[in-house]
Structures are given as C-alpha cells and as structure tokens.
Amino acid sequence: MDKKSLVKSMSEKSGVTLKDAELVLNAIVETIEETVATGEKVQLVGFGTFEKRPTKGREGIIQIGTRKGETFKTEDGYAPKFSAGKEFKNIVAVK
C-alpha cells in the first residue's frame, strides 16, 4: 500500500476528507521522526515502538572505480528501529 492508498483508507474509515486524512498522516509521521531523532521512543501500545538505535562503523572494500580494492571505514551513527507490538504481531500472524 502506498501513501495515497493509505490516506484514502484512513479517509473512508474515519469519515474525514482526503485532505484532512493526509494532514493527519503527515503530522503523525513528522512527529514520530522529530521525536525519534531526539533520542526519545514513540510507543503505541499494541502496535509498536519507534526508537533510535546506535550503529557501529564497519570496514569495507571499494568494489569499483580507480580505488578498487582499497579499504574504508564507516563512522558510528544511528538508525531508526521499529519493534512490532504483541497485538500487531498476532494480527499479522493470523492473516
């Protein structure tokens, strides 16, 4: 399902206009992004948790170009993580 289909489904289920459904979806996504970026978790009980997790840098080998075969190291950083909640897992497992 793409964003357009999600907005349409939200509109139909809630009885609001497509425009209002899209505004709400955008606000939810933006709020989750901003909150997780600061290091806070966003927990929707039953659905899941969004959080920021540290990632370790790693070494790699350049595969193409004039520097092929040289090694490089990526920096430590952060990545978003989603952990599905129990109810969500149960719904997916049944269908």
N, C-alpha and C positions, 0 to 999 in steps of 0.2 A: 504494500500500500504506500503510495507516495503522499506528499503533504496535501495536495489538492483533494485527494480521496479522503484523507483523514479529516480535513476541515469539513467536507461535505457530510461525512458520517456524524461528526460532532454536531453540526447544524441540525441534521434530521433528528438525532436523539434528544437534543436539548430544546428544540423549538426556537432557536435564535437564528438570526440571519447568517448567511455565509460570511459576510464581512465581520460580524461580531465574533463568530466562531474562530476566524483567522486571527483577530486581535487577541483573543484569549489564549490561543495556542502559542502565538508569538511571545506573549507576556510570560507564559509558563516556561517556555524554552529559555528565554533570556534570563529569567530569574534563576533557573537552575544553573545555567552557565556562569553567571556572575557569582552565585553563592559558592559553587564548587571551586571556581578559580581562586577564591579567597582561602580555601582550605576547609571550609565547613561542609558537612554532609547534608544532603537533602534526602530525608527518609519519608517515603509514602507507605505507611503501614499496609502490608498485604501485597503491595505492588513491587516495591523495591527501594534500593538505596543508591544514590549517585554520590561519588566521592572522588577526591583527588589522591592518587597513589604515586609514590616516588618510583622512578625507573632508574636502573643502573646503566651507566655508559657501557659500551661494549667495543671490542675491536673488530675491525672488518678488513677486507682486502678489496681494493679497487679492481673491478672486473673489466672495465672498458676504458678506452682513451690512451693517451700517451703515458699516463702514470699507472698503467695496468700492473698489478702485482704488488704495488705499494700498500702498506697497512695504514689504517687511520683509526682514531678512537672517537666515539661519540661522547658527548657530555652527559652527565647525570641530569635528570629532569623529572617531569611529572606527566602523568597521563590520566585521563578520566576513566573511571571504573564504575560499572553498573552491576549490582548484585540483585538478582530477582528475589522477590519475597515469596514466602511459602504459598500464599493463595494463588499468586500468578503462576508459580511453577505447577501447582495442582491443576489449574485450568488448562495450561498448555499440555500437560501430560495426558489429560483425558481426551482432548480433541485430536 
